[in-house]
Structures are given as C-alpha cells and as structure tokens.
C-alpha cells in the first residue's frame, strides 16, 4: 500500500462524495481510480457501460 498526494480541493470533493455515497474516503478514492482507469482504457464506452464492465470484472474475481 502506498500514499498518494492529492490537492486539498480534490480531497474536499472526495470527502463530500464519500459521505453522500456512504463509502469511506479510501473506498471512494479507489472507486474513482478504478472507474477512471476503465474509462481511459475503454473510451468508446458510455459511463453505464464502464460501470457494467467493472461489475463484470468484479464477478470474475469472486
């Protein structure tokens, strides 16, 4: 595990979003990282398709 430095503004957004989504700050950051990575690797997909791809990948790792 490592430490990633982010701006104070992004951290504030992360804290607020984590409260709304009822996730820990770390879980919210990990979610954004995973979804952002999938979106970059699959630019032709819509957001809904990216989420579905994440769900499918999670199922294969169960």
C-alpha positions as CSV (number, residue, x, y, z in Angstrom):
1,X,0.0,0.0,0.0
2,X,1.2,3.5,-0.8
3,X,0.3,7.1,-0.2
4,X,-1.0,9.3,-3.0
5,X,-0.9,13.0,-2.6
6,X,-3.8,14.9,-4.0
7,X,-4.9,18.6,-3.9
8,X,-6.9,19.9,-1.0
9,X,-9.7,20.7,-3.3
10,X,-9.9,17.2,-4.6
11,X,-9.7,15.8,-1.1
12,X,-12.6,18.0,-0.1
13,X,-14.7,16.7,-3.1
14,X,-13.7,13.2,-2.2
15,X,-14.8,13.6,1.5
16,X,-18.1,15.1,0.4
17,X,-18.8,12.4,-2.2
18,X,-17.8,9.6,0.2
19,X,-20.4,10.9,2.7
20,X,-23.1,11.1,0.0
21,X,-22.3,7.6,-1.3
22,X,-21.8,6.2,2.2
23,X,-18.3,5.0,1.5
24,X,-15.1,5.6,3.4
25,X,-12.8,8.2,1.8
26,X,-10.4,5.4,0.8
27,X,-13.2,3.3,-0.8
28,X,-14.5,6.4,-2.7
29,X,-11.0,7.2,-4.0
30,X,-10.4,3.6,-5.0
31,X,-13.8,3.6,-6.8
32,X,-12.9,6.8,-8.7
33,X,-9.5,5.3,-9.6
34,X,-10.9,2.1,-10.9
35,X,-13.7,3.8,-12.9
36,X,-11.3,6.4,-14.3
37,X,-8.8,3.7,-15.4
38,X,-11.6,1.7,-17.1
39,X,-12.9,4.8,-18.8
40,X,-9.4,5.7,-20.1
41,X,-8.9,2.2,-21.4
42,X,-12.3,2.0,-23.0
43,X,-13.0,5.4,-24.3
44,X,-15.7,4.2,-26.7
45,X,-17.9,3.1,-23.7
46,X,-20.6,5.2,-22.0
47,X,-20.4,5.6,-18.3
48,X,-23.1,3.0,-17.8
49,X,-21.0,0.6,-19.9
50,X,-17.9,1.3,-17.8
51,X,-19.9,0.5,-14.6
52,X,-21.2,-2.7,-16.2
53,X,-17.6,-3.6,-17.2
54,X,-16.5,-3.0,-13.6
55,X,-19.3,-5.2,-12.3
56,X,-18.4,-8.0,-14.7
57,X,-14.7,-7.8,-13.7
58,X,-15.7,-8.0,-10.0
59,X,-17.8,-11.1,-10.7
60,X,-14.8,-12.8,-12.4
61,X,-12.7,-12.2,-9.3
62,X,-15.2,-13.7,-6.8
